[in-house]
Amino acid sequence: MNRKDILENALKLKPDERFMVIEDLIKSLDEPDSSLDAIWAEEAEKRLKAYRFGDLEGIPMEEVFKE
């Protein structure tokens, strides 16, 4: 089965079923990467430590969402 056949068959599905197929396809592309998770966890810890020591200022949520 090629891409065109898959698309033709998918378009025959009900809208909610097509949505579920799309969601599953997107999830398949977003596989976790433990090395990236570790890098972000380390960065978050550094930022939290800097904030607690007063080396980094926070921005109020209202200001962040105002932009």
Number of C-alpha atoms within 10 A of each C-alpha: 5 6 8 9 10 10 10 10 11 16 12 10 12 9 11 9 13 15 13 11 14 13 11 12 11 11 11 10 8 9 8 10 8 9 9 10 11 11 11 12 12 12 12 12 12 12 15 14 13 13 13 11 10 10 10 12 11 7 8 8 8 8 8 8 7 6 5
